[in-house]
Every structure is written in structure tokens, then in C-alpha cells.
Amino acid sequence: MTDAMVRATIDPATPVTAGSVGTWRLRFEAGSQGWPAGTVLRVGTDTDTDWGVIQFDDPAAAEYATVDAPGGVDVAARTLGVKGFQVEIGDRGLVAGEAISVTLGDTSGGSPGSRAQTFRESRRVFRVTVDPAGQGEPVVLDASPTITVVGGEPVRLVVVAPSEVPPGEPFRVLVKAEDAWGNASDGYRGTLALSAESIALDEVTVTMSDANAGACWVQGATALVPGVHTITVTDEAAGLVGESNPVCVVEHLGEWRLHWADPHGGQLVDREKFADFFAHARDVAGIQFAGFQRNADVLDKQDLQVQQDVELQFHQPGEFIAIPGYEWSGKTWDGGHHNVYFRRHHQPIHRNAPAETPESVDETTELHHVRDLYAHYRGQDVIITPHVGGEHSDLKHHDPTLEPGVEIVSSHGAFEWMRRDALARGYRLGFLGGSDSYTGRPGDDRPGHQIRRYSKAGLTGIYCRGVTLEDFFEAMRARRVYATTGARIVAKVEADGHLMGSQFSTAEIPEVSVAVAGTASLESVELFRDEQRLARWDEAPAGDPGRIRVLWQGSSRQTSYSGVVWDGTITVVGGRITGTETLRFDSPRSHVVEATETSIRFHAWGCGYRMGLELDIEGDESTRVEVSVATRVLTCPAYGGFGSSQPRRISLAPAERVRLTARLGELGESTRTLDLGVRDRQIEIGLAPVHGPRQAALVFRDEDPRAGLNPYWVRVVQVDQEMAWTSPVWVDWVAPL
């Protein structure tokens, strides 16, 4: 659309710091045709966002917006979901040259302003459409206003190194300055000092420049001796220190090496950002494999062409692979969302029946049920993986020839019920982690303030021969994969020398060996057969008598968008609190509301994973700890048609209200746990574990195997509540006659 209809601008148009609070004025000038009465102006954005949701009714509250119009022009304004707003022009309309403006974050009535989105973006679009006279025929503005969102001041340093290397082989490391929201800090100009024991570094000092935009690769590191080592980076002037993930230096690596993948890296709408997506995965997250899984029913032909061209552009064997694919996004009753991966580039896609954009893809390519998806791709060079996304997958549907794994952790949360369901059905599925990101940050996404995301991104550890698309497919089909909550925990489980994902038969007593190297002190390493815990690492740390921990976990329901909101108070009677630390407060919605010497009030959003607080306490054995919590569960009602169809809205429903008490003397003996009875929801009070070893080894002989398949898998928990779940190794035990 040309200026004949409207010219739109934004002020200020300068770069915006992610998560900052400010005021922006959008101005809309009528073009030569003017605007007739009843014209509707809509402003949205091209993808999900956590920009503050504007409101028009409370001048003193955050996100207040005002509309200014010429004299004699009445307007009506309303929000459009969480992405935008619309303004309807009254009886007079506008003549050419007249303008209306909308001020986002108007502070004149006491509002603090509007909060910008928390993720950086090269082109944040305020997408403008005009519906002349409200006739239901909106026209999209060719040149909608845009701004750039950049990372803020650094609060932490991050170092990413290979998880496995042999001695003497040169490798590179990624160093990154991150802001409070997990973005690379664009304006960072610090000088970094790198150091390590048993790793030689060609460069020990790195000065960041504008060109780095907060992240850069450093060449020339070489491990000298076998062992588990780390690299430290320090900015002495800024007082920042970062430590790498564990680098396992192995004399003889064997056939497979551990790499990192985000197979479900997420999706963007604006095709101009597709290349930025993969550049982030490679050069900011530092992973080796990433998938762009756009919902098929909103991919038009031009989008698909650009996506597939970009996937081929980022096909860089030995360094980085953009995994070709898409997301088949059927409703749960049609099988639910599934990721589809191709071993060849530029393959045609087959969508689900349209849920959002009916005109996006030729209807002749539609596959209406996941059974149709299986039937179409069976026997082809394709992998399909179920997950919990906008609609969760129904695991009663499964094709073992196509589906090697199931995603159990993402920015939606952690879903152990998907793991349990897969094992209970006897499926041989590996466990995967991903981001399902909408922010364009595959490999290290954060939930931000978005109400549909509750966790930072997961990752998939993948044991493969090299970094090629063929290697990815081979390792996935062999199920040599495991899921983490995003931490690069090194985990390996073998049974009689067979690595995770394997299946083999034996008449001997199975011996299972486990090796773990954590990114922080380990709390527990547990070996399971199905849901039965067989063994536990016997060097798990003891509790600190001067430090208590309150943990809570669980989800609202066995479906998508299933977070829980926890509002609680921890009170100490007969003692005082001298220090507080949060655990897995991933969402910025989670925070300590108030802290005194005798009580802590908290507000926390989570989904599935364990989160909580650790408190340093001065007291004695009689000191009492009281925890009271009111929970609310997230629901997702539809209110189209007869309440059975789009649109949908996230809402909160009151749930359990609980109280749990314990004395310090009792906590030295055992942890107090209150099971809330639904979807793993529980609260516990115990002593916080002492920080200790980061490495663990476990060997277990199963003297009582079951005849038939025995899936042995491992769950790792660190003291910081980061977790990993290894895929099973399936031992087909042949009982002696």
C-alpha cells in the first residue's frame, strides 16, 4: 500500500534496549485519499512478543496508551490480544494530511511507561493495516514502522566449549557477555582474560568491539592431558567472571563425539529474520545443529522458499547444520504437533488442516491426521518427533519407523509425563530437549514475560560421528541423544558396552555404567528401569545444617500451556534469615516480593521443573520453618463458536492452598514433602545440599532383570536444579530355561 492511504512513523526510532521502559509515539497521517468515517487502523507485530500489553483505561498503571486525533474526530480504541491494538475513526473521518497518534507508555497520568520486549531483534515491526470505512477489507502498509531492539548491559559472562575433545586437537571457544534477559550484550566493549588449567590458549586476552555484538569465537585452544577441564573468562574492570561447560578430554574418543542440538529451535514469521535465526544458533548459542520448525499452516510459498534457501546457506559440514524441516501442527485430537525433518534440502511440505491462515498453502497438500502424516512419509528419508507445543502430541499415535525421539523439555516447560507415557506404552523413543523459541534465539532462549512460556530453552546432547546432516540423521535414528534443561551436562549411560539408544539381547546379568560431568555441583544421579529407581550415586552431597531449601514443582494439566503460579510465604520462627538465593526462577514474572529477617514472600511461575529458594538461617534445632502457598493453574479456554474454537486465551484458576512446617532438627534427619496429587505438583522443605563434586560414576548389576525389554535410563539433577535425562538403553533379557 502506498502513501495514498497512510504514512506511519514511530518516535523515537532509535535502537531500544531489550526490557527497557519508555514511551513511543506512533503517528498515522492520512494520505491523499483521506480516511472515510468508520476506518479501522490496526497495529500488530509479525511474531509472538513479550512487549508489555497496552491498555487504555488506567492512566497511572504500566502500559497506558493514549490516542490523539484532530478536533471533531472521535475515536474508539481497543487491544487485539497480546500483540497489538486497533483504532476506529468516528463520524467525520480524516482528510488528507490530518493525522492521529497513539502514545505507548504515556506517563502524563503517572504511568511508568511501556516495557519493550526482552529479546533483541534487528527489525521489530509495528505492522499497520487499514480497513477503509471498516468494510472488512484491510490493506497492509508497505512501509510499517520498525525499530531495532538491542541487548542491554552485561550481567554475566558465558563460555561455550566443546564437550568432548582428544588431547592435542585444536578447538575454538565462544565467549559471550549476556544481559539480564539472556541476550548477547550488543554494547559490550570489555577486555576479557581467558585462563585454564591443562588447556593451552593461543589467545589469553580478547577485546570485544562493535563488530562482535557481545559474542565472539576465540581460536587456538588445545587440551593437554585427559580429564575434565573448564575455561574461565574474566572482565576485571566490570567484575564479571564466567566458566565454561565441562570439557571432557578423552584419549580415545571412539566412534561418536558429543555435540549439541536444538532440533526444535522455534519459528519466526518475518522471512527477513530467518538468516538471523540460524546465525544466532551458530555464533551466539554455539550449538552444532538447529531446526527451524515453523507451523506449516502459516508458511506461504515465498516463506517456505526463503526458509529452504537459508537452510542450505547455513549448511556448513564440520561446523554447523541447519536441519531442513517444518512443524505439522494438527490439533491434539488429530495427533497434535509433530516436527518433521528432511535429509535432503528443498523438499515439499505437507501441512495440517489450517488453524491460522487458510490461504497459506495449497489445500491439495493437506494431511488432516497424524496417521496421514505417517502414511505419507513412511519409507522416506524423514524423521518425525512429537512434542508439547501449541498443541501437545497424543502419544497413542506412534510410528516406530519414523519417530526415534520425543521432546520432553522446552521453553514451554519440562514434561516428565511425556517421558512416562512413552515408556508406559513400550515405545523405543529417545529423549530430546529444545527451545520452541519465538524470539529468534535457538539454543539459549529465555521465556521473558510471554504468558505462554515458563522455562528457559532445553538442549539435546547428541553423540554422532561428525557435524553433517547425515550424521544427525544417523544419531537420531540410533537414539544416541539425551535431553537437558539447557545446561551442557555431559551424560553417558551404557549397558554391557552398548550406548544409550541401543537395543540388544543377552542372557547375562546386565551391567549398567553411568558417567556424568555437570556444569555445577551434582545433587543426584539416579538409574531407572522404566519408573523403578534401581540405583543412586552414593556420593550425593549431605545437607547444610545452616541452610534450608524450599522446592516446588509440577504442572497444571497434561497438555500444552500448563504452568502453575505459586504465591507463598516462608516464615522462620525462633531464628532469622541471613541470606536468600533463588533456584530456577527462569521467568522474570518470578521474583521475591518481600524479604525480612523472619520471612520471605515469593511469586513464581513454572511448569514441570523443580524451582525454589535457599535460605541461610541462624537458629537451632527448635527453629521452625513454616511454608504457606496458594497456587493457581493455567488454563486455555476457547471462546469462538460455542466455546470450542479460536480464539483462545490463557487464564488462571485457583488451585491448591497448602501449609507445610518443619523444625531444623527434623530436617537434619529427612526432607518434608507434601504431594499435591496432580501432575507431579508437590512442595518440599529440606536442608540445602552442600556444593560438592561435579562428576559422578555409577555401575550397577541388575540381578533381577525382567524377561523381555528392560529400558535403563538416568536422571541427573544439579544443586542449581538444572537437569538431564538420558535416553534409555533397551536390554532384551533372555531368561535362562
Salt bridges, closest charged atoms under 4 A:
GLU29 OE1 - ARG7 NH2 3.62
GLU29 OE1 - ARG27 NH1 3.01
ASP46 OD2 - LYS273 NZ 2.88
ASP48 OD1 - LYS83 NZ 3.37
ASP48 OD2 - ARG452 NH2 2.03
GLU98 OE2 - ARG92 NH2 3.18
GLU121 OE2 - LYS273 NZ 2.54
GLU164 OE2 - LYS492 NZ 3.66
GLU169 OE2 - ARG257 NH1 2.79
GLU178 OE1 - ARG156 NH1 3.19
GLU178 OE2 - LYS176 NZ 3.26
GLU178 OE1 - ARG446 NH2 2.98
ASP186 OD2 - ARG120 NH1 3.06
ASP210 OD1 - ARG189 NH2 2.25
GLU243 OE1 - ARG694 NH1 2.67
GLU255 OE2 - ARG465 NH2 2.54
ASP270 OD2 - ARG123 NH2 2.63
GLU272 OE1 - ARG123 NE 3.45
ASP283 OD2 - ARG282 NH2 2.77
ASP300 OD2 - ARG271 NH2 3.54
ASP303 OD1 - ARG271 NE 2.79
ASP309 OD1 - HIS346 NE2 2.74
GLU319 OE2 - ARG172 NH2 3.96
GLU327 OE1 - HIS264 NE2 3.07
GLU327 OE2 - HIS337 ND1 2.71
GLU327 OE1 - HIS387 NE2 3.53
GLU366 OE2 - ARG351 NH2 2.87
GLU366 OE1 - HIS368 NE2 3.12
ASP381 OD2 - ARG343 NH1 3.68
ASP381 OD1 - ARG477 NH2 3.06
GLU391 OE2 - LYS331 NZ 3.47
GLU391 OE2 - ARG648 NH1 3.23
ASP394 OD2 - LYS396 NZ 3.80
ASP399 OD2 - ARG378 NE 2.61
GLU403 OE2 - HIS338 NE2 3.46
GLU403 OE1 - HIS398 ND1 2.70
GLU407 OE1 - HIS264 ND1 2.90
GLU416 OE1 - ARG419 NH2 2.67
GLU416 OE2 - ARG715 NH1 3.20
ASP421 OD1 - ARG425 NE 2.80
ASP436 OD1 - HIS264 NE2 3.19
ASP436 OD2 - HIS412 NE2 2.87
ASP444 OD2 - LYS176 NZ 2.68
ASP444 OD1 - HIS280 NE2 2.63
ASP445 OD1 - ARG441 NE 3.17
GLU474 OE1 - ARG465 NH1 3.50
GLU474 OE1 - ARG480 NH2 2.40
GLU523 OE1 - ARG549 NH1 2.71
GLU523 OE2 - ARG610 NH2 3.19
GLU526 OE2 - ARG533 NH1 2.75
GLU526 OE2 - ARG536 NH1 3.69
GLU526 OE1 - ARG715 NE 3.51
ASP530 OD2 - ARG706 NH1 2.73
GLU531 OE2 - ARG419 NH1 2.60
ASP567 OD1 - HIS603 ND1 2.49
ASP567 OD2 - ARG632 NH2 3.14
GLU581 OE1 - ARG547 NH2 2.72
ASP586 OD2 - ARG584 NH2 2.71
GLU594 OE1 - ARG601 NE 3.28
GLU597 OE2 - ARG576 NH1 3.11
GLU614 OE1 - ARG547 NE 2.70
ASP616 OD1 - ARG547 NH1 2.70
GLU618 OE1 - ARG576 NE 2.91
GLU626 OE2 - ARG624 NE 2.76
GLU626 OE1 - ARG659 NH2 3.00
GLU656 OE2 - ARG681 NH2 2.69
ASP680 OD2 - ARG420 NH2 2.92
GLU684 OE2 - ARG549 NH2 3.88
ASP702 OD2 - ARG529 NH1 2.82
GLU703 OE2 - ARG701 NE 3.39
GLU722 OE2 - LYS456 NZ 2.92
